[in-house]
Amino acid sequence: MLLAVLATLVAITVATNTTASLAQPLIGETFAVGPADTAWVVFGYSATFAIGTAVWGGIATRLGLVPTLVAGVALLGTGSLLAAVAPSLELLVGSRLLQGIGSGAIPTLSTALIAGRFDGADRARALGVIIAAVGGGQALGPLVGGVLIEFVGWRAAVSIGVISIPAVAVLARSQSGRVTPAGEIRPIDWTGAALVSVVALGLTFVLNRGPLLGVTALTVVPLLAAFAAAAALWTRGATLPDAFVPRDVLQHPVFQRVVPLGAVGLSAFVGTIVLIPILGSRVYGLEGLTLGLLLLPLALAATIASPNNARVQAWIGTPATTRIALVLLGVGSLVVGLGAVPVGLAALVPGLVMLGTGFGLLNAPLLARLTHGISGPRQPVAVGIYNLTFFLGGAVGAAISSAIVQIGFDLPGLGGALPGFSTAQLLLAVGPLAAALLARTDDPVVAPAVHTAILGPMSDALRRRPAAVIFDLDGTLVDTVPARIAGWTDVLAEHGIPVAAGQLEPTIGMDGRALARRVADASGRTLSDAEAEEVDRRAGERFDVHNRQPHALPGAHGALERLDASGVTWAIATSSRAEQVAASVEALALATRPRVVDGSRVAHAKPAPDLLLLAASELGVAPDDAWYVGDSTWDMRAAVAAGMTPIGVLAGAAVSADDLHGAGAAIVLATLDELAVPD
């Protein structure tokens, strides 16, 4: 029951802005107002939802998860009831603002509640249900909104949150502990939260009303208030230890690179969601269900792209995924804006599919970069501010674009049946395209001597002298990854399993049998244990054919010599079979044969921790007192699972620094020349 309730609540928060957007034309008719006015039911919700996501987590640390979630759901339900009977646009917008604040509690606290109530495989299944609810909300939002408007009326579309009211009773009966123990409760900077609200709502108001009202007291006063609040936030961020917006987070280079990308991306997405119903109603006379079907390609594309995000990142890397997402959002906005009116509704489909796909691909890689660039106690704060600016970016895009349509402003050469539409879509496209062109999506490689300040919790482990250092072999000490890929390509082709090098690159370093099954599954084949074992064995044989003259990677020999000189013991732990190791070890040209723990000695090789734990045991050291150095995401995941300090190295890697950080690397080195242990 609890899981079903949480999934329903998450689906509502995802769907409600789409359903409300479809109601805009009828709201305009009811209250005799224009697009810039009706759009407040969409971007007003987005703005307060953004604020709520940043506030509710802190409240939960004081009151507990369930009471806080109940409060959020109660606000959503109350706001929905008010929307159903609001006699004026002002009260309708106010009710939507209340809905947004309440909804902000649902996604984060639902996930935290699941983490506390479910264990192991049950937790994974429960989180899968929540992810499916997000997709369901995205896909069904246009249809649900269209049906409600068609058969019930527009008020039902802006108040679907009423179905959350029974959840209050279910949640109130649920038992759950606090998010953090009482001793770890941090004070809430209520003044900072209020200042953020002034900045968010003040700027959104000015950007929306400014084009309509010009320079008047109604626009100047909110603008000055927003700037004053921003200045106060900046000051508090430097002087208050628990500031709502800490200045060190704002000044962090990874934060500065990531946050604008999310904001401009969602700006194009939400701005388009606001404008499409206006276009469909005014130009093509659509309403109700047919208007909902107009947004369906966008919703379905987002629903399909979101759960496949990890596969895309594994295929092309995190930086490329981010750029492609931004390009799709920008080009999709252009296609919608420049083709919809002169060509017709058919031109909307490719543009909306691109927008939905870009949205589905954008958020995950940005959050991955943020959480692995900023760790420790500042990480949840950084994520909260990221979410705030992400959703606020959507509100800003909708606020500006709806104002442009209402005043009918068109750039030279643009125009059409809906004045301002093409110009607004063009402006929405500028941000993502400029970001894709100019933004740095490759975070810097950090070396221990100069960047330890941004390593977070792992920095203490890196500053301590380890009892041992354990190395991966292929791609870390010896340049054998190309030979590995060639060997796997040969053998998979023998078994009728087509595969490209780009598919294999992210898998190098994992257990060979698991690799074989993974690639086979992707091609629609299922391998038995015996078949996977045979493919792995043959891949090793083909590897030996290609691996005729392996050579040590830059810095490898010197790093091992420095460890010997400093008295730090070391070993090699590799997923390779014993018979595949000899040529690579010879390439290191060591005076004595090193200790090697190979994949044949454990039941489960990387990313399972067994191999690393066996190596630590043979060296006689505790896992948490050892470093593990590797070139693949599987190395990093194995080190995390073993409780060792993960160190990534790029010289022979087939993946990026982003990928290594994303898998848990405490630090990423360009070469092993940079590896040094403290005295």
Steps between C-alpha positions, in 0.01 A plus 500: 500500500774747596690444177187543289422827677851636451500403132165673448623816669815511286294450183275792600793737550633409154165518318339805656690766308414336167132472589494862619672618184225344287243699699654838412276586203179437694634682807568797275142490371354466849685796648549702179880507527795430270776236478740688729231490770384141459859373483530574872311179571800319348813697583366619837473134598853438366646791698354398836572132429864605454497677837329205667756246381771703672310548828321178588812289552621728778159492665501120488824485699318671785148356481564160343419371153136402539371814678681719247369305202148512646531879528610530137221276372246692709610825337472341155150376579391832650633694202319263265167546680542877482580480127180308438287789631721808448272787387780711352828457316692643796359240738554226243867596464533516878361149531750377242784663693383310808488177301859556386629553853330182621607293200863593561500263798392194306784383268791527745320389815329208323840368394640548851198325652549202270868485592402477866216252462637250246823301489705327233309374199171633641647850507618470141154384390333781694725764344424345162130555566567867577702541179216336309260746664707790368480355150129431541435856611691636201327274249148523637498870588380621157237227473371543855486877460326473166237255629431709811455817296285322243261329741526686834633848437820699527480527879553126530825533303647757742387312812595136438688519829171445684556128457801536732279587798430136605877446501525720810321234706711215356825685563397605848463132595843420357793468736844635411797647674668829436710569195798562729557424868402775738862586568559582132207740461616822343322833551278621217589841361142626473616849416707363215204295376284812504764696307519223239122519462519876444769456235317217321152650499621859453707425191233274353238773550718768341594285200135420439339839568783723382431457127132583564526784752835658414692700761247565774486468876344157456816372328773717652414427864504117462822524300671706770368263766640201311844662465503601866408145603773359275758732659385395847528134400854557376597660832334230711666232292842620609427570867248238614627141540161348416388754241220392268726588206867464607739716301763226473247284315415784261870556432582132447616454137296183444186667635555800273534276195206271572224729628460731197472200266205358688326835529517589129402148400185494709422856388454376143299197610249673729478806277388277215251313719336834576487621139381185319147502647468869414605424142269200472202692632540833321633385163354152456190519720594200712377443855463227757623157395626607158707770666642239737596278209701791361744475793512121498814464280697717742379305804566159345850600386588619850356180649711282271822702528508534880541132597752446218721786613759274661534294180559812294765621744669159493498509120626853429612633838354756740632818329368396159163409652473846653585674173259287298220569748557875472517486120174303485327751727626793292436352155164364612393850606607636162314231307183565701528875466592527134296212359177472695313798357609504133515120457228382736458269796708224337809719545448494876565128537876487427560816701305373800673161484838675506393715795372201695811295429729788597312548825519128578876495445599826671452476875673172594849578362491848652409363843767232467766762432377716785485226763844367413656844470363618833491244779480502877251711698475757221372244249130495601507880521643521147238256370223700664618825340543323167139376513387850597670661200403214268127541559529877524657494153181337374290770666709776342468350151123477532471850648692669217356299211137548607556877533647516149194325358259722691654823366541339156867601465678359195857537381545615138414220258302304757129498567198302390154410614604525867710816541795457734498119492795451264701774670437351843607153384811646338597669825435178693743324263784746553585393854544124444683547169738758647560273799572201275748708303675688779462303822783288634361153556837351586573561867870537574717205593612555856833405650551438872758767549291792379128420520448313828264773620219382272526128567251495787484198735766307308761774549590377850574152364720647226691711750573194715781265409337177376607161632490369143423602144327251271501547123288383213717371214351552153462868416647608834858370502518361145349631176289196409146637467509514116611136492223410744239668279636330189490159670143543616390629160647192330333250731161668515494506120573126503189450710284719276480787750561833322677760712679830443815610676302783660275244668794305637707789631292566815490126583876434496615416851192310614467125549537338156202271538283790611629704205404225257148474642458879507589545132295199397195630687531834320483319166200288602697184580510311829816305587505207738771482765691250287475722191613807693797304636595389148472851355717634784762229445510560124522875551809437709654293223430769242637760740829310509511510119458879497710570811839422340696804614331663800676794659481665839288814521657839583603521864428136582858385559587814693194475723586143597860598570385788723278267698788255550729783608245632748434159650135480395406148395306453177337234285305451177133394499367431151184342360714331234556127505837377629616394153440851362709685757859395421567716193360812666701453819815444292446839335551668839865380499508452877797355684281247683161353415221693674216353701209448259145405594318401181134449415522121500545501879159644588144409413408859417748742348453876462278689564453262797753574775619138538820545298607810690414353838709190421795719401471699824481178698814362336681826571382490860335845494151624579304604189429848637876553537571427132480694175378338180620648172317423175393632162140377473168569666495137610827557687350797682180315587695202629716727717193671645340163573821378666528811717828610338590846376434502121755683281438534128769538233438609140818413308371164375132541574214453257272725707505864609582670829127570538427129472763411761374766739148381436598147605647624828859609432633718782749649256590460133862523378620566149784248536661300780775763510257688724456215748676580827451374854541732800809459714 
